Amino acid sequence: MTPHIVAVRAIGSMTVALSFDDGVSGTVDLSTWIGGRGGVFAPLHDPAYFASVTLDEDAGTIVWPNGVDLDP
């Protein structure tokens, strides 16, 4: 069974803290996935916008207001 994300919080310009339903938590540096990308990813380069990340409980992933999400 794959753990599901239950909480997300931006802790840096491109880093998030994640908590999972199995009790595991940790941080992920997303700069290698987001850095240098334009288009819908461009707003995520702004630290204030990046910090608007939330959890989409239905999809089981993290999402930003412009609809950008990362596959679970």
Z-matrix of the N, CA and C atoms (Angstrom, degrees):
N
C 1 1.445
C 2 1.527 1 109.54
N 3 1.306 2 115.83 1 132.62
C 4 1.455 3 121.43 2 -179.78
C 5 1.523 4 110.07 3 -85.02
N 6 1.340 5 118.19 4 129.73
C 7 1.462 6 120.18 5 177.39
C 8 1.531 7 110.63 6 -64.10
N 9 1.316 8 115.87 7 150.13
C 10 1.454 9 121.83 8 179.06
C 11 1.520 10 110.04 9 -110.05
N 12 1.315 11 116.12 10 143.52
C 13 1.458 12 121.41 11 177.25
C 14 1.530 13 108.04 12 -69.44
N 15 1.332 14 115.49 13 132.91
C 16 1.468 15 120.00 14 178.00
C 17 1.529 16 112.00 15 -116.98
N 18 1.344 17 117.23 16 -13.09
C 19 1.462 18 119.92 17 178.81
C 20 1.520 19 109.32 18 -157.52
N 21 1.331 20 115.13 19 145.95
C 22 1.458 21 121.50 20 176.51
C 23 1.521 22 108.51 21 -140.66
N 24 1.341 23 114.95 22 144.28
C 25 1.457 24 120.97 23 177.29
C 26 1.520 25 108.05 24 -150.50
N 27 1.330 26 116.26 25 130.57
C 28 1.463 27 120.35 26 175.53
C 29 1.518 28 108.08 27 -72.51
N 30 1.332 29 116.59 28 132.53
C 31 1.459 30 120.27 29 179.36
C 32 1.525 31 112.47 30 -124.68
N 33 1.299 32 116.62 31 6.41
C 34 1.452 33 121.85 32 179.51
C 35 1.502 34 109.10 33 -166.99
N 36 1.320 35 115.51 34 -176.95
C 37 1.462 36 118.60 35 -176.59
C 38 1.520 37 112.55 36 -64.16
N 39 1.325 38 118.34 37 -27.11
C 40 1.464 39 121.43 38 176.22
C 41 1.522 40 111.50 39 -148.25
N 42 1.315 41 115.89 40 32.19
C 43 1.461 42 121.12 41 -179.02
C 44 1.520 43 109.73 42 -124.34
N 45 1.325 44 115.64 43 137.94
C 46 1.460 45 120.94 44 177.63
C 47 1.524 46 110.05 45 -122.88
N 48 1.326 47 114.59 46 149.34
C 49 1.463 48 121.58 47 170.46
C 50 1.518 49 106.33 48 -100.52
N 51 1.320 50 116.25 49 129.71
C 52 1.459 51 122.00 50 -178.61
C 53 1.512 52 110.14 51 -119.69
N 54 1.329 53 115.97 52 143.24
C 55 1.464 54 122.39 53 171.56
C 56 1.524 55 107.16 54 -122.31
N 57 1.327 56 115.01 55 141.54
C 58 1.455 57 121.22 56 -177.33
C 59 1.522 58 110.96 57 -116.28
N 60 1.328 59 115.71 58 159.68
C 61 1.463 60 120.61 59 -176.67
C 62 1.521 61 114.07 60 -68.07
N 63 1.322 62 117.95 61 -9.53
C 64 1.462 63 120.42 62 176.82
C 65 1.525 64 112.20 63 -93.70
N 66 1.357 65 116.08 64 6.57
C 67 1.456 66 121.16 65 178.80
C 68 1.511 67 115.13 66 92.22
N 69 1.316 68 118.24 67 -9.41
C 70 1.463 69 121.92 68 178.61
C 71 1.519 70 109.32 69 -77.57
N 72 1.326 71 116.23 70 143.31
C 73 1.461 72 120.81 71 174.16
C 74 1.516 73 108.39 72 -142.09
N 75 1.310 74 115.54 73 159.30
C 76 1.454 75 120.23 74 179.93
C 77 1.507 76 110.87 75 -177.29
N 78 1.311 77 115.29 76 -177.37
C 79 1.459 78 121.10 77 179.65
C 80 1.519 79 109.95 78 -116.14
N 81 1.330 80 114.64 79 151.32
C 82 1.462 81 121.41 80 178.58
C 83 1.514 82 108.03 81 -132.77
N 84 1.320 83 115.98 82 125.30
C 85 1.460 84 122.02 83 174.60
C 86 1.529 85 107.15 84 -88.12
N 87 1.319 86 116.35 85 111.52
C 88 1.467 87 121.19 86 -176.83
C 89 1.526 88 113.14 87 -91.52
N 90 1.315 89 117.76 88 6.00
C 91 1.466 90 120.17 89 -175.45
C 92 1.524 91 112.54 90 -61.60
N 93 1.319 92 118.60 91 -31.97
C 94 1.467 93 119.46 92 179.12
C 95 1.526 94 111.58 93 -72.69
N 96 1.337 95 118.03 94 -23.66
C 97 1.463 96 121.78 95 178.85
C 98 1.516 97 111.52 96 -89.56
N 99 1.329 98 116.46 97 -33.81
C 100 1.461 99 120.73 98 -173.55
C 101 1.521 100 112.08 99 -102.60
N 102 1.320 101 117.13 100 -37.68
C 103 1.460 102 122.14 101 -175.23
C 104 1.515 103 112.55 102 -53.69
N 105 1.316 104 115.79 103 132.62
C 106 1.450 105 121.42 104 177.31
C 107 1.513 106 115.04 105 82.21
N 108 1.313 107 117.83 106 -7.27
C 109 1.462 108 120.29 107 179.41
C 110 1.520 109 109.90 108 -89.20
N 111 1.300 110 114.87 109 141.26
C 112 1.459 111 120.82 110 177.60
C 113 1.513 112 110.09 111 -103.86
N 114 1.314 113 115.11 112 -148.75
C 115 1.462 114 120.56 113 178.54
C 116 1.510 115 111.11 114 61.05
N 117 1.330 116 116.93 115 -133.81
C 118 1.463 117 121.19 116 -177.33
C 119 1.524 118 112.05 117 -65.90
N 120 1.342 119 117.71 118 -19.91
C 121 1.460 120 121.12 119 179.06
C 122 1.525 121 112.91 120 -81.85
N 123 1.318 122 118.80 121 -16.38
C 124 1.463 123 122.18 122 -176.39
C 125 1.529 124 113.47 123 -54.20
N 126 1.337 125 120.24 124 -44.08
C 127 1.466 126 118.85 125 -179.95
C 128 1.529 127 113.68 126 -61.73
N 129 1.324 128 118.21 127 -24.69
C 130 1.453 129 121.33 128 -178.50
C 131 1.523 130 112.95 129 -70.23
N 132 1.326 131 117.26 130 -11.00
C 133 1.466 132 121.60 131 176.51
C 134 1.525 133 111.21 132 -75.15
N 135 1.321 134 117.09 133 -17.65
C 136 1.462 135 122.14 134 176.21
C 137 1.534 136 107.09 135 -84.52
N 138 1.345 137 118.23 136 117.59
C 139 1.465 138 120.36 137 -176.87
C 140 1.532 139 113.62 138 -55.56
N 141 1.319 140 117.73 139 -36.19
C 142 1.465 141 120.16 140 179.50
C 143 1.533 142 110.46 141 -66.27
N 144 1.321 143 116.50 142 -40.92
C 145 1.468 144 119.73 143 178.58
C 146 1.527 145 110.09 144 -69.97
N 147 1.315 146 116.98 145 -42.50
C 148 1.462 147 120.58 146 178.30
C 149 1.526 148 110.47 147 -55.44
N 150 1.331 149 115.98 148 -37.79
C 151 1.467 150 121.52 149 -178.69
C 152 1.524 151 113.30 150 -68.17
N 153 1.328 152 117.62 151 -9.83
C 154 1.470 153 120.71 152 178.98
C 155 1.531 154 112.25 153 -83.03
N 156 1.314 155 117.28 154 9.93
C 157 1.464 156 122.17 155 179.25
C 158 1.526 157 110.20 156 -58.80
N 159 1.317 158 115.70 157 141.53
C 160 1.466 159 122.02 158 176.77
C 161 1.521 160 109.01 159 -136.54
N 162 1.306 161 114.42 160 174.12
C 163 1.453 162 121.53 161 177.74
C 164 1.520 163 109.44 162 -98.71
N 165 1.323 164 116.61 163 128.40
C 166 1.465 165 121.61 164 171.13
C 167 1.520 166 106.35 165 -96.56
N 168 1.318 167 116.14 166 96.99
C 169 1.466 168 120.51 167 -175.21
C 170 1.519 169 112.60 168 -63.64
N 171 1.331 170 117.54 169 -33.81
C 172 1.466 171 120.38 170 -179.97
C 173 1.525 172 111.73 171 -66.55
N 174 1.330 173 116.32 172 -42.39
C 175 1.463 174 120.79 173 -178.88
C 176 1.529 175 112.06 174 -86.30
N 177 1.335 176 116.33 175 -18.75
C 178 1.461 177 119.76 176 -179.16
C 179 1.504 178 113.49 177 73.15
N 180 1.323 179 116.35 178 34.16
C 181 1.449 180 120.14 179 -177.77
C 182 1.519 181 110.22 180 -143.35
N 183 1.321 182 115.83 181 177.33
C 184 1.459 183 120.60 182 175.39
C 185 1.522 184 108.69 183 -98.31
N 186 1.348 185 115.30 184 149.72
C 187 1.459 186 119.69 185 -172.09
C 188 1.525 187 109.48 186 -147.25
N 189 1.324 188 115.81 187 152.84
C 190 1.459 189 122.67 188 174.98
C 191 1.519 190 108.96 189 -112.77
N 192 1.343 191 117.46 190 162.14
C 193 1.463 192 121.15 191 -175.46
C 194 1.526 193 115.15 192 -55.79
N 195 1.328 194 118.78 193 -27.54
C 196 1.460 195 120.54 194 -179.60
C 197 1.528 196 112.59 195 -83.18
N 198 1.351 197 117.60 196 5.12
C 199 1.457 198 120.47 197 176.60
C 200 1.514 199 114.76 198 96.06
N 201 1.337 200 118.11 199 -7.57
C 202 1.456 201 120.43 200 177.42
C 203 1.521 202 108.28 201 -65.54
N 204 1.326 203 115.69 202 129.48
C 205 1.454 204 120.11 203 175.30
C 206 1.515 205 108.95 204 -138.49
N 207 1.313 206 114.96 205 166.67
C 208 1.452 207 120.56 206 176.65
C 209 1.518 208 107.34 207 -115.00
N 210 1.318 209 115.97 208 133.03
C 211 1.458 210 120.40 209 -179.92
C 212 1.522 211 109.72 210 -55.07
N 213 1.326 212 116.14 211 141.87
C 214 1.478 213 119.62 212 179.59
C 215 1.524 214 111.36 213 -59.43
